[in-house]
């Protein structure tokens, strides 16, 4: 597998942007220069991330998310170590 990360990635298995093999390797996200650990989905070209809002769930039982805009830098955790 290459170290090239996709433009968009999601941790939700129902999403078309889900990639289990890549997520198993460990993805880190830097957003506006800060490390984020609660990212549900990201898009580099559009410059946004979706983060969970506490432990709140929507009516379908999925975590409630909020969209934040800014520079997104994904990286592989195993390559950074």
C-alpha distances in whole Angstrom, upper triangle without the diagonal:
4,7,9,10,12,16,17,16,18,19,21,20,23,21,20,17,16,12,13,9,9,12,12,10,13,14,17,19,22,25,28,27,27,24,24,24,25,23,23,21,20,21,20,22,25,25,25,24,26,27,29,33,34,34,36,35,35,37,35,34,30,30,32,30,31,30,30,29,28,26,22,20,16,14,12,14,13,12,16,18
4,5,8,11,14,16,16,18,19,22,22,24,22,20,17,17,14,15,12,10,13,14,11,14,13,16,18,20,23,25,25,25,23,23,23,25,22,22,20,19,19,18,20,23,23,24,23,25,26,29,32,34,34,36,35,36,38,35,35,31,31,32,30,30,28,28,27,26,23,20,17,14,12,11,14,13,11,14,17
4,6,10,13,15,14,17,18,21,22,24,22,20,17,17,14,15,12,9,12,13,10,11,11,13,15,17,19,22,21,21,19,20,20,22,20,20,19,17,17,16,18,21,20,21,21,23,24,26,30,31,32,34,33,34,37,35,33,30,29,30,28,28,26,25,25,23,20,17,14,11,9,7,11,10,8,11,14
4,7,9,12,12,16,17,20,21,23,20,18,15,15,13,15,13,10,13,15,12,13,11,13,14,16,18,21,20,21,19,20,20,22,19,19,17,15,14,13,14,18,18,19,19,21,23,26,29,31,32,33,33,33,36,33,33,29,28,29,26,26,24,23,22,21,18,15,12,10,9,9,13,13,11,14,17
4,7,8,9,12,14,17,18,20,17,15,12,12,11,13,12,8,10,13,11,11,9,11,11,14,16,18,18,19,17,17,17,18,15,16,13,11,11,10,12,15,15,16,15,17,19,22,25,27,28,29,29,29,32,30,29,25,24,25,23,23,20,20,19,18,15,12,10,7,7,8,12,13,12,14,17
4,5,7,10,13,15,16,17,14,12,9,10,10,13,12,9,11,14,14,13,11,13,13,15,16,19,20,20,19,18,18,19,15,15,12,10,9,9,10,13,13,14,14,16,18,21,25,27,28,28,28,27,30,28,27,24,23,24,21,21,19,19,18,17,15,12,11,9,10,11,15,16,16,17,20
4,7,11,14,16,17,18,14,13,9,12,12,15,16,13,14,17,17,16,13,14,12,14,14,17,18,19,18,17,18,18,15,14,11,8,6,5,6,9,10,11,12,14,17,20,23,26,27,28,27,26,29,27,27,23,23,23,20,19,16,16,15,14,13,10,10,9,12,14,17,19,18,19,22
4,7,11,12,14,14,11,10,6,9,10,13,15,12,12,16,16,15,12,13,12,14,14,17,19,19,18,16,17,16,12,11,7,6,4,7,8,9,10,10,10,11,14,17,20,23,24,24,23,23,25,23,23,20,19,19,16,16,14,14,14,14,13,11,11,10,12,14,17,19,19,20,23
4,7,9,11,12,9,9,5,6,7,10,12,9,9,13,13,12,10,12,11,14,15,18,19,19,17,15,14,14,10,9,6,6,7,9,12,12,13,11,10,11,13,15,19,21,22,22,21,21,23,21,21,17,17,18,15,16,14,15,15,16,15,12,12,10,12,13,15,17,18,19,21
4,5,8,9,7,8,5,5,7,10,12,10,9,12,14,13,11,13,12,15,16,19,20,19,17,14,13,12,9,6,4,7,9,12,15,14,14,12,10,9,11,12,16,18,18,19,17,18,20,18,17,14,13,14,12,14,13,15,16,17,17,14,15,12,14,15,16,19,20,21,23
4,6,9,8,10,8,6,8,8,11,10,7,10,13,11,10,12,13,16,17,21,21,20,17,14,12,11,8,6,6,10,13,15,18,18,17,15,12,11,11,12,15,17,16,17,16,17,19,17,15,12,12,14,12,15,15,17,18,20,20,16,16,14,15,15,16,18,20,20,22
4,5,5,9,8,6,9,10,13,13,11,13,16,15,14,16,16,20,20,23,25,23,20,17,15,13,11,7,8,12,14,17,20,19,19,16,14,11,12,12,16,17,16,16,14,14,16,13,13,9,10,12,12,15,15,18,20,22,22,19,20,17,19,18,19,22,23,24,26
4,5,8,8,6,8,8,12,13,11,13,16,16,16,18,19,22,23,27,28,26,23,20,18,16,14,11,11,14,17,20,22,22,22,20,17,15,16,16,19,20,19,19,17,17,18,15,14,12,13,16,16,19,19,21,23,25,25,22,22,19,20,20,21,22,24,26,27
4,7,9,7,11,12,15,16,14,17,20,19,19,21,21,24,24,28,29,28,25,22,21,18,16,12,12,15,17,20,22,21,22,20,17,15,17,17,20,21,20,19,16,15,16,13,13,11,13,15,15,18,18,21,23,25,26,23,24,21,23,23,24,26,27,29,30
4,5,5,9,11,15,14,13,16,19,18,17,19,19,22,22,25,27,26,24,21,19,17,14,11,10,12,13,17,18,17,19,16,15,13,15,16,19,21,21,20,18,16,18,15,15,13,14,15,14,17,16,19,20,22,22,20,21,18,20,21,22,24,26,27,29
4,6,9,11,14,14,14,17,19,19,18,20,20,23,23,26,28,27,25,22,21,20,17,13,11,13,13,16,17,17,19,17,16,15,18,19,22,25,24,24,21,20,21,18,19,16,18,19,17,19,18,20,21,23,23,20,21,18,20,20,23,24,25,27,29
4,7,10,12,11,11,15,16,16,14,16,16,19,19,23,24,23,22,19,19,17,14,11,9,10,10,13,14,15,16,15,13,13,16,17,21,23,23,23,21,21,22,20,20,17,17,18,16,18,16,18,19,20,19,16,17,15,17,17,19,21,22,23,26
4,6,9,9,8,11,13,13,13,15,16,19,20,23,24,23,21,19,17,16,13,10,9,11,12,15,17,18,18,17,15,14,16,17,20,22,22,22,20,20,22,19,19,16,16,18,17,18,18,20,21,22,21,18,18,15,16,16,18,19,21,22,24
4,6,6,6,9,10,11,11,14,16,19,21,24,25,24,21,19,18,17,15,13,11,13,14,16,18,19,20,18,17,17,18,19,23,24,24,25,23,23,25,22,22,19,19,21,20,21,20,22,23,23,22,18,18,14,15,14,16,17,18,20,22
4,6,5,6,9,10,11,15,17,20,22,26,26,25,22,20,17,17,15,13,13,15,17,19,21,22,22,21,19,18,19,20,23,24,23,25,23,24,25,22,21,18,19,22,21,23,22,24,25,25,24,21,20,16,16,14,15,16,18,20,21
4,6,5,7,9,11,15,17,21,23,26,26,25,22,21,19,19,17,16,16,17,18,20,22,24,24,23,20,21,21,22,26,27,26,28,26,27,29,26,25,22,22,25,24,26,25,26,27,27,25,21,19,16,15,12,14,13,15,18,19
4,5,5,7,8,11,14,17,19,23,23,22,19,18,16,17,15,14,13,14,15,16,19,21,20,20,18,18,19,21,24,25,25,27,26,27,29,26,25,22,22,24,22,23,22,23,23,23,21,17,16,12,11,9,11,11,12,15,16
4,5,5,6,10,12,16,18,22,21,20,17,15,13,14,12,11,11,13,15,16,19,21,20,19,16,16,16,17,21,22,22,23,23,24,26,24,22,19,18,21,19,21,20,21,22,22,21,17,15,12,11,9,10,11,13,15,16
4,5,8,12,15,18,21,24,24,22,19,17,15,16,15,15,15,16,19,20,23,24,24,22,19,19,19,20,23,24,23,25,25,26,28,26,24,21,21,23,22,24,24,24,26,26,24,20,18,15,13,10,10,10,13,15,16
4,7,10,13,17,20,23,22,21,17,17,15,17,16,16,16,17,19,19,22,24,23,22,20,20,20,21,25,25,25,28,27,29,31,29,27,24,23,25,24,25,25,25,25,25,23,19,16,13,11,7,7,7,9,12,12
4,7,10,13,16,20,19,17,14,13,11,13,13,13,14,14,17,17,21,22,21,19,17,17,17,18,22,22,23,25,25,26,29,27,25,22,21,23,21,22,22,22,22,22,20,16,14,10,9,6,5,7,9,10,11
4,7,10,13,16,16,14,11,11,10,12,10,11,11,11,13,14,17,19,17,16,13,15,15,16,20,21,22,24,24,25,28,26,24,21,19,21,19,20,19,18,19,18,16,12,10,7,6,5,6,8,10,10,12
4,7,10,13,12,11,8,8,8,10,9,12,12,11,13,13,17,18,16,15,12,14,13,16,19,20,21,23,24,25,29,27,25,22,20,21,18,18,18,16,17,16,14,10,8,6,5,6,6,9,10,9,12
4,6,10,9,8,6,6,7,9,8,11,10,9,11,10,14,15,12,11,9,11,11,14,17,18,20,22,23,24,28,26,25,21,19,19,16,16,14,13,13,12,10,7,6,5,6,9,9,13,13,12,15
4,7,6,5,5,6,9,11,10,13,13,11,12,11,14,15,12,11,10,13,13,16,18,19,22,24,25,26,30,29,27,24,21,21,18,17,15,13,12,10,8,6,5,6,8,11,11,15,15,13,15
4,5,5,6,7,10,11,10,13,12,10,11,10,13,13,9,9,8,11,11,14,16,18,21,22,24,25,28,28,27,23,20,19,16,14,12,9,9,7,6,5,6,9,11,15,15,19,18,16,19
4,6,9,10,13,14,13,16,16,13,14,12,14,14,10,10,11,14,14,17,18,20,24,25,26,27,31,31,30,26,23,22,18,16,14,10,9,6,5,7,8,11,14,17,18,22,21,18,21
4,7,9,13,15,14,18,17,15,16,14,17,17,13,13,13,16,16,19,20,22,25,26,28,29,33,33,31,28,25,24,21,19,17,14,13,10,8,8,8,11,13,16,16,19,18,16,18
4,6,10,12,12,16,16,14,16,15,18,18,14,14,13,15,13,16,17,18,21,23,25,27,31,30,29,25,22,21,19,17,16,13,13,11,10,10,10,11,13,16,15,18,18,15,18
4,7,10,10,14,14,13,16,15,19,19,15,14,12,14,12,15,16,17,20,22,24,26,29,29,27,23,20,20,18,17,16,14,15,13,12,10,9,10,11,13,12,15,16,13,15
4,6,6,10,11,11,14,14,18,18,14,12,10,11,9,11,13,14,16,18,20,22,25,25,23,19,16,16,14,13,13,12,13,13,12,10,10,10,12,14,13,16,17,15,17
4,6,9,11,12,16,17,20,20,17,15,11,11,9,10,12,12,14,17,18,20,24,23,21,17,14,15,13,14,15,14,16,16,16,13,13,12,13,13,12,15,17,16,17
4,6,9,11,15,17,20,19,17,13,10,9,6,6,9,9,11,13,14,16,20,19,17,14,11,12,10,11,12,12,15,16,16,14,15,13,15,16,15,18,20,19,20
4,6,7,11,13,16,15,13,10,7,6,4,7,10,12,13,15,15,17,20,19,17,14,11,12,9,10,10,10,13,13,14,11,12,11,13,14,14,18,19,18,20
4,7,11,14,17,16,14,11,8,5,5,7,10,12,13,14,13,14,17,16,15,11,9,10,8,10,10,11,14,15,16,13,14,13,15,16,16,19,21,21,23
4,7,10,13,12,11,9,6,5,7,10,13,16,17,17,16,16,19,18,17,13,12,12,10,10,9,11,12,14,14,11,13,11,14,15,16,20,20,20,23
4,7,9,9,8,6,4,6,9,12,15,18,20,20,20,20,23,21,21,17,15,15,12,12,9,10,10,11,10,8,9,8,12,14,16,19,19,19,22
4,6,6,6,6,6,9,12,16,18,21,23,23,23,22,25,24,24,20,19,18,15,14,11,11,10,10,10,7,10,9,13,15,18,21,20,21,24
4,6,5,7,8,12,15,18,21,24,26,26,26,26,29,27,27,23,22,21,18,16,13,12,10,9,7,6,7,8,11,15,17,20,19,19,22
4,6,8,11,14,17,21,23,27,29,28,28,27,30,29,29,26,24,23,20,18,15,14,11,10,9,9,11,12,15,18,21,23,22,22,26
4,6,9,12,15,19,21,24,27,26,26,25,28,27,27,24,22,21,17,15,12,11,8,9,9,9,12,13,17,20,23,26,25,24,28
4,7,11,13,17,19,22,25,25,25,24,28,27,27,23,21,20,16,14,10,9,6,5,5,6,9,11,15,18,20,24,23,22,26
4,7,10,13,15,19,21,21,21,21,24,23,23,20,18,16,12,10,7,5,4,6,7,7,10,12,15,18,20,23,23,22,25
4,6,10,12,16,18,18,18,18,22,21,20,17,14,13,10,8,6,5,7,8,9,7,10,11,14,17,18,21,22,21,24
4,7,9,13,14,14,14,14,18,17,17,13,11,10,6,5,4,6,9,11,13,11,14,13,17,19,19,23,24,23,25
4,6,9,11,12,13,14,17,17,16,12,9,8,5,5,7,8,11,13,14,13,15,14,17,19,19,22,24,23,24
4,6,8,8,9,11,15,15,13,10,6,6,4,6,9,11,14,17,18,16,18,17,20,21,21,24,26,25,26
4,6,6,9,11,14,15,13,11,7,6,5,7,10,12,15,18,20,19,21,21,23,24,24,27,29,28,29
4,6,9,12,15,16,14,12,8,8,9,10,14,15,19,21,23,21,23,22,24,25,24,27,29,28,29
4,6,10,13,14,11,10,7,8,10,13,16,18,22,24,25,24,25,24,26,26,25,28,31,29,30
4,7,10,11,9,9,6,6,9,11,15,17,21,24,26,24,26,25,28,28,28,31,33,32,33
4,7,8,5,5,4,5,9,12,15,18,22,25,27,25,27,26,28,29,28,31,33,33,34
4,5,5,6,6,5,9,12,15,18,22,25,27,26,28,27,29,30,30,33,35,35,36
4,6,8,9,9,13,15,18,22,25,28,31,29,31,30,32,33,33,36,38,38,39
4,6,9,10,13,16,19,22,25,28,30,28,30,28,31,31,31,34,36,36,37
4,7,9,12,16,18,22,25,28,30,27,29,27,29,29,29,32,34,34,35
4,6,9,13,15,18,22,24,26,24,25,23,26,26,26,28,31,31,32
4,6,10,13,16,19,22,23,21,23,22,24,24,24,27,29,29,30
4,7,10,13,17,20,22,21,23,22,25,26,26,29,31,30,31
4,7,10,13,16,18,17,19,19,22,23,23,27,28,27,29
4,6,10,13,16,15,18,18,22,24,24,28,29,27,30
4,7,10,13,12,16,16,20,22,23,27,27,26,29
4,7,10,10,14,15,18,21,22,26,26,25,27
4,7,8,12,14,18,21,23,26,26,24,28
4,6,10,13,16,20,21,25,24,22,25
4,7,10,13,17,19,22,21,19,23
4,6,10,14,15,19,18,17,20
4,7,10,12,15,14,13,16
4,7,9,12,12,11,15
4,6,9,8,8,11
4,6,5,6,9
4,5,5,7
4,5,5
4,6
4
